[in-house]
């Protein structure tokens, strides 16, 4: 079966930056709904017409993937607002931030703790891959017709590249 919208494709892949550093490897096949919210449009376009067993190589500029890095999404917050067990690398939704944090932090954004100092914490609302051009090598493992439920949801539930609004008017990815 050739890939056409809507359908479900099972993929494995290797995601690298333009310097060749591996950022993500998907060794076991994962199913994605093509024609919904699971994959970026540019990835879907490159997959169209391919069949199981074929490999697809895609170059993604930041604006096609996780967006450009936005300095306005980086916040310095008082260390005393956070629990002592806070660690670098932890993530938290804007809606779960402690009272007293900047009102400019979007409630529907995901913030990563990037640095912890005695007096303040650095929270970054950018996706970790924001501002990075990517190379995706995907292997099409299988292609099947989508179920009515998948078509209705627009997803198999495993969207790696799903679009999630980070702030009003923004469509960054997670």
N, C-alpha and C positions, 0 to 999 in steps of 0.2 A: 504494500500500500504506500502510495506517495503521500508526503505531508501536505495537507491542505487544511484550511480553516473551516470549521472547527474540527480538531482531533486531539488525541493525547499522544505525546511522544515521550519515550523513555530515553534519557540522555546520561552519558558520563562525560566529564570534561576536565580540562586543566585550564585554569585562569592564571595568566601571568601579566606582569606589568611590561612596559615596553623595553625594559632592561633585561627581561627574561626571568625575573624572580617569581617563583611560584607563590600565588596568593591563595589559591583554593584548588583542591583536587577532589573531584567527585568520582570515586572508584566504582561504587555500586550504582546501578541505574536508578534514577529518580524520574517519576512521571510528572510531566508538565502539560497543562491545558494550553493548546495553541489557539489563539483567538479570544483570549480573556486577559486576566491579570497576572498570570504566572511568569511570563517572560517579557522582556523589552520588545517593542515593535521591530527594532532593527535586527534582533536575534531571530524573531519569527520570520522576517523577510528573507534572511539568509537560509533558513531551514526549509522554506517552501520548495516543494518539488523533489526533495531528497527522500531516500528510502532507508530502511534498516540496513546497517552495515556501512553506511557512508559517513565520512568525516567532513565537518564544516569548520573553516577557520574564519574568525571574525575579529576585526579591529574595531574597538570602541573608543571614541574620544570621550573625554569627561562629560560633555553635554549630552551624549547618547547613553550614558550609564548612570553614575552617581552624582553628577553635577560638578560644577566648579567649586573650589574651596571658598567658603564664605566666612570671612573674619567676624562678621556681625553675629555669628552663631557661637562664638567663644565667649564664655562668661567667667569672671572671677567672683567667687562667692565666699562669704565668711566661713572659715573652717569650723567654728563653733556651732554652725547650723546643722552639721552632719554628725552621724554616730561615729564613735571611735574606731569601729571596725571597717570604715570606708577604705577601699584600696584602689590604686590606679588600675584602670581597665574595666572597672565596674560600670554598668550602664543603668540608667534609670529614666523612666518616662517623665516628661515635664509635669504631668499631672501628679506625680508622686514625690516631687521635690519638697523639701521641708519649707514651712512658712518662713518668710523673711528673704527668700531668694528673689532675684530681679524679676519684676513683673513683665519684662520683655522676653522671658523664656517661654516659648510656646508650649502649651499644655499637651499638645499632640506630638511633640518632638521627642526623640530619643537622645539623651545626653550621655556622653562617655566621660568618665573621670580621667583626665589625661595627666594631671600633676596634683600633688598634695604638698602644701607648705604648712608651716606652723600656724600661720594666720589666715591662709586662704586656700581654696580649692579651685582648680581650673576645670570647667565643664565645657565640652565641645559638642555642639548639636549637628556637626557635619558627619556624614557617613565616613567611616575610616578610609574608604577608597575614593572619596571626593577629590577632584582635581587630578586624578590619575588616568592616563590612557591605558586601556586594557587590551589583551589579546586572549581570545577564547577559542580553544580547540575543543570542539564537541563531537562526540561519536554518537550517532543515532543508533540506539540499541533496538528499539521497536517503535512501531506506529500502529495505533488502533483508533477506531471510532470512539468518540466521547459518549458517555452515558448522558441520559436526559438530566440527571442530577448535576453532573459536571458542567454541562452547558448552562443550566440554570444558575449555578454558582459562579460560572466563569473562571473556575479554578479546580485543580485536583487537591488543593490545600497545601501544596509544597512549593509555592512560589519563592524562589531565591531572589528574583529580580522584580518583585512586586513593587508597584509605585505606591508610596505612602506620603501624603502631604506632611511636610515638616513644619510649615508655617503658612499663613494665608498667602495664596498665590504661588506657592512653591510645590514642585513635584519631585522631591528627592526620593531616592530609593533606599530600601533597607536590605 
